[in-house]
Amino acid sequence: MIEKLIGHMINFVLVILFIFSLKNIGLASEIPVKIYLEDRTDDSGIDFIHYAPRPRWCEIGPSVVGTATNEGLSLVFEEEKEFWRSNNRLLTMDEFANVHLIKMNGSGGAWLDYDLDGDWDLYLVNCQGEEADITNSLYENLGDGKFIKATDTGTEDIGEGMSVSVADYDNDGDSDLFITNYGDFKLFRNNGDKTFSDVSTAAFPEGIKDWWYGGSTWGDYDLDGDLDLYVAGYVDFARRPQYTSLRFPMDFGGLPNTLYRNNGDGTFQNVTPKLNILTDASRKSMQVLFHDFNEDGFPDLFVANDTDANGFYLNRGDGTFKVFSGPSGLSTTDGSMGIALGDMNNDGMTDIVYTNYAAEVNTLAYLIDNNSSNDGKLKNAVFTHSFDSPMVHKLSWPNISWGPGLFDLDNDGDLDLFFANGHLNSVSGDNRQSNLLFENDGKGFYKDISESSGILATGKRIHRSAMFADYDNDGKIDMFVTVNGQQIEDGKGNTIFDPNQGKGILLKNKSRSNNSWVTIRLEGNKSNRDGFGALVTVQTNKTEQRQSLVSGQGYFSNHAKELYFGLGKSKIIDSIEVKWPSGLKQTFKEISPNQTVYILEGDSNYLRVKSH
């Protein structure tokens, strides 16, 4: 017995010595990295409901059976007609159907520092459009993880809201807001005193069309130092070539997209008639994005279209664009929704992710050639579709994905992948769906971590947009997800509206990681003030990463205007290089990680840091 006890004691000592030796060489001290996102909505102060009672019907068409017929629509109309009134009168059948279709797309939101206090505030878009007391809302970040609704800011739009994008269009140093609606759009100029002014009429003297708009993107396409605006047009209800009653979106014509050139005096000029290739007039565009894919210095355009071929246009640099949709490999005809950019496989080139409808896998498009040329003048941008991550395609196939996100959630130096999911209607059963999160293995292969990451804890909902920002300035990227309202069964055979189903979700990044990071904020001088289009390269002894600051990522939404780089175990940043839209290059060397770095264009001494 004594001999066995001594033997156990010896083994125990040997184990202790082994662990101690590992610790000395740095192995036992490593913390296993685990991406984890915690729902902090209830104690955040964000109580926004995207709209009130959600209809149970959306689309009718020849391929749909059961209650999704014209007869079924009539029954639903009789059941719900008391909910749907306009100007104190009952809606007609066509009007009723249109209301349903409009609200299915949902609405977005944006992170912005509207009061210039260094943290990210949140603007959320209302999709109701029928009640005067339901408006868009701005939530001020108090800096302690909590938010308070800002009142009387001048941004309380009551339109049927779709999307929002953020830009300093007048180069005065603060962030302005552009909102698209079903019916019009609005430009709110930041006054610099926590209020905004509606300058829509003055800024667009040619008038604003009464259209159904989608997303928007800002970029300096002519490199004159101010930001131009590209706005998506969606479904034209007046164009019904095949049917006399409402059907699927594909049964309608599309509305033209519009490129507005910034005149530099607070006004914009519609230059689309000169560039009619950019209208996508026969298509139904949802999200649009400026980005210099071929790195020739001029931002190109990618257009995600619903049920029509996507558009891709190379900027020639002379004020015109070249149609490159087919050769690019991006002109798929799925029901494309949102867009995300990032170097998924760390090969130095910017890849694209765009989300699609159910039974259409989300597309992972890898840029493989941005240097060759067909005409000897304009460099190409050619993509290939990747199926190297089969779980991404398997899990996205049955879902409708809207807001995508490519961000390094664990700061290990590669981009992880998020999808906000939710169906349109109850034809398919329960229209609520779970979100999806995939971890990058460092080589562009994605592993499903939805369950272990905590995002399933929020349950199945009708998710739409996903906006990313480090709202608490702790070096870890957080997100907010918008959610559509839903009528549910109360268990007693009654259909009731559950307000929680229309409440957005604030997800705080609580990943267990000791990885390093750096956040970069830019301020243009000769280039546009926001620094949109600037290409930033961060190099350590272990990695080299490249990112561009881009407007228009996501679905109907706007991420924070800063760049996030995870650095893994790197203890020093060897260099940060910024290539500005003006062509200027700046390089800063030997920088400590775990801080936010502010860089001003053209000022070699301007390198301010804000440690956390």
CORTA-V517302 format. One record per pair of residues at least 6 apart in sequence whose ideal C-beta (glycine too) atoms are under 8 Angstrom apart, sorted by the first residue. I is the first residue (numbers start at 1). J is the second residue. Records with the same first field share a line. If there is no record, write none. Layout:
BEGIN
I: J + J
END
This chain:
BEGIN
19: 28
22: 28
23: 29
31: 512 + 513 + 514
32: 512
33: 410 + 412 + 511 + 512 + 513 + 515
34: 410 + 452 + 511 + 512 + 513
35: 409 + 410 + 416 + 437 + 439 + 449 + 452 + 453 + 509 + 511
36: 452 + 453 + 454 + 509 + 510 + 511 + 512
37: 409 + 437 + 453 + 454 + 455 + 478 + 479 + 507 + 508 + 509 + 510 + 511
38: 454 + 507 + 508 + 510
39: 454 + 457 + 458 + 505 + 506 + 507
40: 145 + 506 + 507 + 508
41: 503 + 504 + 505 + 506
43: 145 + 146
44: 145 + 146 + 147 + 506
45: 139 + 142 + 146 + 147 + 148 + 149
46: 122 + 124 + 139 + 147 + 480 + 504 + 506
47: 149 + 503
48: 124 + 137 + 139 + 503 + 504
49: 485 + 499 + 502 + 503
50: 106 + 107 + 124 + 125 + 126 + 127 + 128 + 464 + 482 + 483 + 484 + 485 + 502 + 503 + 504
51: 103 + 107 + 126 + 127 + 128 + 129 + 134 + 484 + 485 + 502
52: 128 + 131 + 134 + 485 + 497 + 502
53: 83 + 485 + 487 + 497
54: 103 + 462 + 484 + 485 + 486 + 487 + 497 + 501 + 502
55: 76 + 80 + 83 + 84 + 99 + 100 + 103 + 487
56: 76 + 80 + 425 + 426 + 487 + 495
57: 67 + 68 + 72 + 73 + 76 + 100 + 425 + 426 + 427
58: 100 + 101 + 104 + 424 + 425 + 427
59: 68 + 101 + 104 + 246 + 247 + 248 + 249 + 424 + 425 + 427
60: 68 + 69 + 70 + 72 + 73 + 97 + 245 + 246 + 247 + 248
61: 68 + 247 + 248 + 251
62: 247
64: 427
66: 72 + 427
67: 75 + 76 + 427
68: 425 + 427
70: 245
73: 93 + 97
74: 93
77: 93 + 96
81: 90 + 91 + 96
84: 90 + 91 + 96 + 99
85: 91 + 130
86: 95 + 130
91: 99
93: 245
94: 245 + 246
97: 245 + 246
98: 237 + 246
101: 235 + 246 + 249
102: 127 + 160 + 182 + 212
103: 127 + 160 + 484
104: 424 + 425 + 484
105: 162 + 234 + 286 + 464 + 556
106: 127 + 402 + 422 + 462 + 464 + 465 + 482 + 484 + 556
107: 124 + 125 + 126 + 127 + 161 + 162 + 163 + 464 + 465 + 482 + 556
108: 125 + 162 + 163 + 164 + 215 + 403 + 464 + 465 + 467 + 482 + 554 + 555 + 556 + 557 + 558
109: 122 + 123 + 124 + 125 + 164 + 465 + 467 + 480 + 482 + 504 + 557 + 558
110: 122 + 123 + 164 + 165 + 166 + 177 + 467 + 557 + 558
111: 120 + 121 + 122 + 123 + 166 + 467 + 468 + 469 + 471 + 480 + 558 + 559 + 560
112: 120 + 121 + 123 + 166 + 175 + 177 + 558 + 560 + 561
113: 119 + 120 + 121 + 175 + 561
114: 121 + 123 + 138 + 140 + 150 + 153 + 174 + 175 + 190 + 194
115: 121 + 140 + 194
116: 173 + 174
117: 141 + 143
118: 473 + 610
119: 141 + 143 + 471 + 472 + 473
120: 141 + 469 + 470 + 471 + 560
121: 138 + 139 + 140 + 141 + 147 + 150
122: 138 + 139 + 141 + 147 + 467 + 471 + 480
123: 136 + 137 + 138 + 139 + 155 + 164 + 166 + 177
124: 136 + 137 + 138 + 139 + 482 + 504
125: 136 + 161 + 162 + 163 + 164 + 179 + 482 + 556
126: 134 + 135 + 136 + 137 + 157 + 158 + 159 + 161
127: 160 + 161 + 162 + 484
128: 134 + 160
129: 158 + 159 + 160 + 161 + 181 + 182 + 183
130: 160
131: 158
132: 158
134: 158
135: 156 + 157 + 158
136: 155 + 156 + 157 + 161 + 164 + 179
137: 149 + 156
138: 149 + 150 + 153 + 155
139: 147 + 148 + 149 + 150
140: 147 + 148 + 149 + 150
141: 147 + 471
142: 148
145: 471 + 472 + 508
150: 194
152: 195
153: 194 + 195 + 196
154: 188 + 191 + 195 + 196 + 197 + 198
155: 177 + 188 + 196
157: 179 + 181 + 186
159: 179 + 181 + 182 + 183 + 184 + 186
160: 181 + 182 + 183
161: 179 + 180 + 181
162: 179 + 180 + 181 + 182 + 212 + 213 + 214 + 215 + 234 + 556
163: 179 + 180 + 213 + 214 + 215 + 216 + 556 + 557
164: 177 + 178 + 179 + 180 + 556 + 557 + 558
165: 177 + 178 + 215 + 216 + 217 + 218 + 551 + 552 + 558
166: 175 + 176 + 177 + 178 + 551 + 558 + 561
167: 175 + 176 + 178 + 218 + 227 + 229 + 530 + 532 + 551
168: 174 + 175 + 176 + 227 + 528 + 529 + 530
169: 176 + 178 + 187 + 189 + 218 + 226 + 227 + 229 + 262
170: 176 + 189 + 226 + 266
171: 225 + 226 + 528 + 529
172: 190 + 192 + 529
173: 192 + 529
174: 190 + 192
175: 190 + 561
176: 187 + 188 + 189 + 190 + 196
177: 186 + 187 + 188 + 190 + 196
178: 185 + 186 + 187 + 188 + 216 + 218 + 229
179: 185 + 186 + 188
180: 213 + 214 + 215 + 216 + 231 + 232 + 556
181: 213
182: 212 + 213
183: 210 + 211 + 212
184: 200 + 208 + 209 + 210 + 211 + 213
185: 200 + 208 + 213 + 216 + 231
186: 198 + 200
187: 198 + 199 + 200 + 203 + 204
188: 196 + 197 + 198 + 199
189: 196 + 197 + 199
190: 196
191: 197
199: 266
200: 208
201: 208
202: 266 + 267
203: 266 + 267 + 268
204: 260 + 267 + 268
205: 267
206: 269 + 270
211: 233 + 234 + 236 + 255
212: 233 + 234 + 235 + 236 + 237 + 255
213: 231 + 232 + 233 + 234 + 255
214: 231 + 232 + 233 + 234 + 284 + 285 + 286 + 287 + 288 + 556
215: 232 + 285 + 286 + 287 + 288 + 552 + 555 + 556
216: 229 + 230 + 231 + 232 + 288 + 552
217: 229 + 230 + 288 + 289 + 290 + 550 + 551 + 552
218: 227 + 228 + 229 + 230 + 290 + 530 + 532 + 551 + 552
219: 227 + 228 + 230 + 290 + 291 + 299 + 532 + 533 + 550 + 551
220: 226 + 227 + 228 + 299 + 527 + 528 + 532 + 533 + 581
221: 228 + 259 + 261 + 290 + 298 + 299 + 301 + 315
222: 228 + 261 + 319
223: 297 + 298 + 581 + 582
224: 262 + 264
225: 264 + 524 + 526 + 527 + 528 + 582
226: 262 + 264 + 528
227: 262 + 528 + 530 + 532 + 551
228: 259 + 260 + 261 + 262 + 268
229: 259 + 260 + 262 + 268
230: 257 + 258 + 259 + 260 + 278 + 288 + 290 + 301
231: 257 + 258 + 260 + 288
232: 257 + 280 + 285 + 286 + 287 + 288 + 303
233: 254 + 255 + 256 + 257 + 258 + 280 + 281 + 284 + 285
234: 254 + 255 + 284 + 285 + 286 + 306
235: 249 + 252 + 253 + 254 + 255 + 284
236: 252 + 253 + 254 + 255
237: 252
239: 252 + 253
240: 251 + 252
241: 251 + 253
242: 251
243: 251
248: 307
249: 284 + 306 + 307 + 335
250: 306 + 307
252: 284
253: 282
254: 280 + 281 + 282 + 283 + 284 + 285 + 305 + 308
255: 281 + 284
256: 272 + 279 + 280 + 281
257: 272 + 278 + 279 + 280 + 281 + 285 + 288 + 303
258: 270 + 272 + 279
259: 270 + 271 + 272 + 275 + 278
260: 268 + 269 + 270 + 271
261: 268 + 269 + 270 + 271
262: 268
263: 269
272: 278 + 279
275: 319 + 320 + 321
277: 313 + 321 + 323
278: 301 + 311 + 313 + 321
280: 303 + 305 + 308 + 311
282: 308
283: 303 + 305 + 306 + 308 + 309 + 311
284: 305 + 306 + 307 + 308
285: 303 + 304 + 305 + 306 + 311
286: 304 + 305 + 306 + 336 + 337 + 338 + 555 + 556
287: 303 + 304 + 336 + 337 + 338 + 339 + 354 + 552 + 554 + 555 + 556
288: 301 + 302 + 303 + 304 + 552
289: 301 + 302 + 303 + 304 + 339 + 341 + 550 + 551 + 552 + 553
290: 299 + 300 + 301 + 532 + 533 + 550 + 551 + 552
291: 299 + 300 + 302 + 341 + 350 + 533 + 548 + 550
292: 298 + 299 + 300 + 315 + 533 + 535 + 548
293: 300 + 302 + 314 + 350 + 367 + 370 + 381
294: 300 + 314 + 370 + 371 + 378 + 379 + 380 + 381
295: 370 + 379 + 535
296: 315 + 317 + 378 + 379
297: 317 + 581 + 583
298: 315 + 316 + 317
299: 315 + 533 + 581
300: 312 + 313 + 314 + 315 + 321 + 381
301: 311 + 312 + 313 + 315 + 321
302: 310 + 311 + 312 + 313 + 330 + 339 + 352
303: 310 + 311 + 312 + 313
304: 310 + 336 + 337 + 338 + 339 + 354
305: 311 + 336
306: 335 + 336 + 337 + 357
307: 333 + 334 + 335 + 357
308: 333
309: 325 + 331 + 332 + 333
310: 325 + 330 + 331 + 332 + 333 + 336 + 354
311: 323 + 325 + 331
312: 323 + 324 + 325 + 328 + 330 + 331 + 381
313: 321 + 322 + 323 + 324 + 325
314: 321 + 322 + 324 + 378 + 379 + 380 + 381
315: 321
316: 322 + 377 + 378
322: 378
324: 380 + 381
325: 331
327: 374 + 380 + 382
328: 380 + 381 + 382 + 383
329: 365 + 382 + 383 + 384 + 385
330: 352 + 365 + 383
332: 356 + 363
334: 356 + 357 + 360 + 363
335: 356 + 357 + 360
336: 354 + 355 + 356 + 363
337: 354 + 355 + 356 + 357 + 400 + 401 + 402 + 403 + 555
338: 354 + 355 + 401 + 402 + 403 + 404 + 465 + 554 + 555 + 556 + 557
339: 352 + 353 + 354 + 404 + 552 + 553 + 554 + 555
340: 352 + 353 + 354 + 404 + 405 + 406 + 417 + 553 + 554
341: 350 + 351 + 352 + 353 + 406 + 548 + 550 + 553
342: 350 + 351 + 353 + 406 + 407 + 415 + 547
343: 349 + 350 + 351 + 415 + 545 + 546 + 547
344: 351 + 353 + 364 + 366 + 406 + 414 + 415 + 417 + 440 + 444
345: 351 + 366 + 443 + 444
346: 413 + 414 + 442 + 443 + 444 + 543 + 545
348: 544 + 546
349: 366 + 367 + 368 + 370
350: 367 + 546 + 548
351: 364 + 365 + 366 + 367 + 383
352: 363 + 365 + 367 + 383
353: 362 + 363 + 364 + 365 + 404 + 406 + 417
354: 362 + 363 + 365 + 404
355: 362 + 363 + 396 + 401 + 402 + 403 + 404 + 419 + 555
356: 362 + 363 + 396 + 401
357: 400
358: 397 + 398 + 399 + 400 + 423 + 428
359: 397 + 398
360: 397
361: 392 + 393 + 396 + 397
362: 392 + 393 + 396 + 401 + 404 + 419
363: 385
364: 385 + 386 + 389 + 392
365: 383 + 384 + 385 + 386
366: 383 + 384 + 385 + 386 + 444
367: 381 + 382 + 383
368: 382 + 383 + 384
369: 380 + 381 + 382
370: 379 + 380 + 381 + 382
371: 379 + 380
372: 379 + 380 + 382
373: 379 + 380
374: 380
386: 444
387: 393
388: 444 + 445
389: 438 + 444 + 445 + 446 + 447
391: 438 + 446 + 447 + 448
392: 417 + 438 + 446 + 448
395: 436 + 448 + 450
396: 419 + 436
399: 419 + 421 + 423 + 433 + 436
400: 421 + 422 + 423 + 424 + 433
401: 419 + 420 + 421 + 436
402: 419 + 420 + 421 + 422 + 463 + 464 + 465 + 466 + 555
403: 418 + 419 + 420 + 463 + 464 + 465 + 466 + 467 + 481 + 482 + 554 + 555 + 556 + 557
404: 417 + 418 + 419 + 420 + 466 + 554 + 555
405: 417 + 418 + 419 + 466 + 468 + 479 + 553 + 554 + 559
406: 415 + 416 + 417 + 418
407: 415 + 416 + 418 + 468 + 477 + 564
408: 414 + 415 + 416 + 477 + 517 + 564 + 565 + 566
409: 416 + 437 + 439 + 476 + 477 + 509 + 511
410: 416 + 439 + 511 + 513 + 515 + 566
411: 475 + 476 + 511 + 513 + 515 + 516 + 517 + 566 + 567 + 568
412: 442 + 513 + 515 + 566 + 568
413: 442 + 515 + 542 + 543 + 545 + 566 + 567 + 568
414: 440 + 441 + 442 + 444 + 566
415: 440
416: 437 + 438 + 439 + 440 + 446
417: 437 + 438 + 440 + 446
418: 435 + 436 + 437 + 438 + 466 + 479
419: 435 + 436 + 437
420: 435 + 463 + 464 + 465 + 466 + 481 + 482 + 555
421: 433 + 434 + 435 + 436 + 463
422: 431 + 432 + 433 + 461 + 462 + 463 + 464 + 483 + 484
423: 430 + 431 + 432 + 433 + 462
424: 431
425: 431
430: 460
431: 462 + 486
432: 459 + 460 + 461 + 462 + 486 + 501
433: 460 + 461 + 462 + 463
434: 450 + 455 + 456 + 459 + 460
435: 450 + 455 + 456 + 458 + 463 + 481
436: 448 + 450 + 455
437: 448 + 449 + 450 + 453 + 455
438: 446 + 447 + 448 + 449 + 450
439: 446 + 447 + 449
440: 446
441: 447
450: 456
455: 507
458: 505 + 507
461: 483 + 484 + 486 + 501 + 505
462: 483 + 484 + 485 + 486 + 501
463: 481 + 482 + 483 + 484 + 505
464: 481 + 482 + 483 + 484 + 555 + 556
465: 481 + 482 + 554 + 555 + 556 + 557
466: 479 + 480 + 481 + 482 + 554 + 555 + 557
467: 479 + 480 + 481 + 482 + 554 + 557 + 558 + 559 + 560
468: 477 + 478 + 479 + 554 + 559 + 560
469: 477 + 478 + 479 + 480 + 559 + 560 + 562
470: 476 + 477 + 478 + 509 + 519 + 560 + 562 + 564
471: 478 + 560
472: 478 + 508
473: 596 + 612
474: 509 + 612
475: 517 + 519 + 594 + 612
476: 509 + 510 + 511 + 513 + 517
477: 509 + 564
478: 506 + 507 + 508 + 509
479: 507 + 509
480: 504 + 505 + 506 + 507
481: 504 + 505 + 507
482: 504 + 557
483: 501 + 502 + 503 + 504 + 505
484: 501 + 502
485: 497 + 498 + 499 + 501 + 502
486: 497 + 498 + 501 + 502
487: 495 + 496 + 497 + 498
488: 495 + 496 + 497 + 498 + 501
489: 495 + 496
490: 496
515: 566 + 567 + 568 + 569
516: 566 + 567 + 568 + 569 + 570 + 571 + 593 + 594
517: 564 + 565 + 566 + 567 + 593 + 594
518: 538 + 565 + 567 + 573 + 576 + 591 + 593 + 594 + 595 + 596 + 597
519: 562 + 563 + 564 + 565 + 595 + 596 + 597
520: 536 + 538 + 562 + 563 + 565 + 576 + 596 + 597 + 599
521: 561 + 562 + 563 + 596 + 597 + 598 + 599
522: 530 + 531 + 534 + 536 + 549 + 562 + 563 + 578 + 599 + 601
523: 529 + 531 + 598 + 599 + 600 + 601
524: 530 + 531 + 534 + 580 + 581 + 582 + 601
525: 600 + 601 + 602 + 603
526: 580 + 582 + 584 + 601 + 602
527: 533 + 534 + 580 + 581 + 582 + 584 + 601
528: 581
530: 549 + 551 + 561
531: 549 + 561 + 580 + 601
532: 549 + 550 + 551 + 581
533: 548 + 549 + 550 + 580 + 581
534: 548 + 549 + 578 + 579 + 580 + 581
535: 546 + 547 + 548 + 578 + 579
536: 546 + 547 + 548 + 549 + 563 + 576 + 577 + 578 + 579
537: 544 + 545 + 546 + 575 + 576 + 577 + 579
538: 544 + 545 + 546 + 565 + 567 + 573 + 575 + 576
539: 545 + 573 + 574 + 575 + 576 + 577
540: 567 + 568 + 570 + 572 + 573 + 574
541: 570 + 572 + 574
542: 567 + 568 + 569 + 570
543: 567 + 568 + 570
545: 565
547: 563 + 565
549: 561 + 562 + 563
551: 558
553: 559
562: 596
567: 573 + 593
570: 593
571: 593
572: 590 + 591 + 592 + 593
573: 590 + 591 + 592 + 593
574: 589 + 590
575: 587 + 588 + 589 + 590 + 591
576: 587 + 588 + 591 + 597 + 599
577: 585 + 586 + 587 + 588
578: 585 + 586 + 587 + 599 + 601
579: 585
580: 586 + 601
582: 601
584: 601 + 602
586: 599 + 601 + 602 + 604
588: 597 + 599 + 607
591: 597 + 607 + 609
592: 609
594: 611 + 612
595: 609 + 610 + 611 + 612
596: 609 + 610 + 612
597: 607 + 608 + 609
598: 606 + 607 + 608 + 609 + 610
599: 606 + 607
600: 606
END
